[in-house]
Amino acid sequence: MSTRKLKLDARGFRCPKPLMMMQHAIRERPQGAVLEVLSDDPVFESNVRAWCKQLGHTILSLEKEGEVWSLKLRKGS
């Protein structure tokens, strides 16, 4: 399995699609893999915080520029 950084552009999709895309992208990656995501979903921040907490992923950064959220997370156990 690759440990390279994954990038996912989820702009234009609304909940729950961005989280589903993230789950699919990170599912087969090893613990510690990094995923970068762009999303313009208005509820992305609250959803991603809850999703990471529930699944044990670590948010490395979560920033908003204009209408777009930029997330970097590390896969947990």
Secondary structure, DSSP 8 states (H G I E B T S, - for coil): ---S-EEEE-TT--TTHHHHHHHHHHTTS-TT-EEEEEE--TTHHHHHHHHHHHHT-EEEEEEEETTEEEEEEE---
